[in-house]
Amino acid sequence: FTLYTVIPATAIGLYLALLAHQRLPGIVVFRTIFSSTVASSVAVSSVMFLLLLNPGIGVLNYLIDRTGGPTVSWLTDPTWALPAVAMTTVWMNLGFATIVILAGLQNIPDELYEAARADGASPRDEFLHVTLPGLSPTLLFVSVVGVIFAFQSFGQIHILTRGGPLDSTTVIVYSIYQEAFLHYNIGLASAQAVVLFVIVLLLTLTQFAIAQRWVFYR
């Protein structure tokens, strides 16, 4: 679930931030649109996707059917339930990723781009050798926070699938909820909470350790 959510949200957020960073008339409107998901609550976003992914009246299946593809039971098929919840989570996190990355882009000095163009750098070279190194601390922050958000996911899973079908969307936080408040197994739920803390701590430390090789601070 973390892989399904963190990587796409960061990649799409980077793309939208690059678009919103263009100095064009009316670009503020697009910045507002791209970052608008940050203002949507978990409940509102989940209900919206509950309707969007409905197998009978959902817009997504309607578009797939119109193009001649097979419709999918997004929230009742164990194969597709986790990607469907991940899709909802990516949409929810896009606004945050876009805002943070856009702020990182605005902190990259224009002189670096001017020097790169003077040396004959192409737009691709500017992105690889100026933009990405300049954004590396921001991307690290987005990825670390994204991993923590993914491991804390609960509301969208509770509204969309309640951990099913066949426990295919029972992530660790939802398992803690089930054991503590449905099965009243407080001991097991407490142990899972400790394991969750250890996993998040180890993943965060691993991200910072790996980041020493590619994050550049100035």
Buried (B, 14 or more C-beta within 10 A) or exposed (E): BBEBBBEBBBEBBBEBBBBBBEEEEEEEEBBEEBBEBBEBEBEEBBBEBBEBBBBEEBEBBBEBEEEEEEBBBBBBBBEBBBBBBBBBBBBBBBBBBBBBBBEBBEEBEEEBBEEBBEEEBEEEEBEEBBBBBBBBBBBBBBBBBBBBBBBEBEBBBBBBBEBBBEBBBBBBBBBBBBBBEEEEBEEBBEEBBEEBEEBBEEBBEEBEEEBEEEBEEE
